[in-house]
């Protein structure tokens, strides 16, 4: 007997509706319906709650194949969650460029290092480009952190790509405008992101 059949049978033995079981397990009724129709499996935490409520073991609920499948899914979700956390923090860290002195500014015969907010004598369109790419990157980081549990397929597929593209554009802009320190800073962030993607399971 498959998991979805066992869950349905156990629920009916307790004379519970899907709605009532969902309230007991602190999940949505849609989740219960999905599990009972065989269209998905609960997380490890939900499995523990199900086993405890019905007084059975996880081994009794799942076949070996299903157990491996859920363990792999749970591992992938944890890896994705950690990657989102790091990507989000990296993108948010770019806000430091407003305050730390990494931008070169000509001051007579010497070049002084200033923050973006203190940068002067730079063409307006270049400063606008700096502000735009930094604010967009920070916004992407905030969205990534805030929407870690958002399950929209479009968002899941685009958030990492968007973050990488914004960082690549940042590197190009800072190199093209002859800001080596800022370019190096953003390039290091790009390398960290790339290393995380190479570790994708």
HELIX and SHEET records of a PDB file:
HELIX    1   1 UNK A    3  UNK A   13  1                                  11    
HELIX    2   2 UNK A   18  UNK A   25  1                                   8    
HELIX    3   3 UNK A   29  UNK A   36  1                                   8    
HELIX    4   4 UNK A   44  UNK A   54  1                                  11    
HELIX    5   5 UNK A   58  UNK A   61  1                                   4    
HELIX    6   6 UNK A   64  UNK A   93  1                                  30    
HELIX    7   7 UNK A   94  UNK A   98  5                                   5    
HELIX    8   8 UNK A  116  UNK A  118  5                                   3    
HELIX    9   9 UNK A  124  UNK A  146  1                                  23    
HELIX   10  10 UNK A  153  UNK A  176  1                                  24    
HELIX   11  11 UNK A  180  UNK A  198  1                                  19    
SHEET    1   A 2 UNK A 103  UNK A 107  0                                        
SHEET    2   A 2 UNK A 110  UNK A 114 -1                                        
END                                                                             
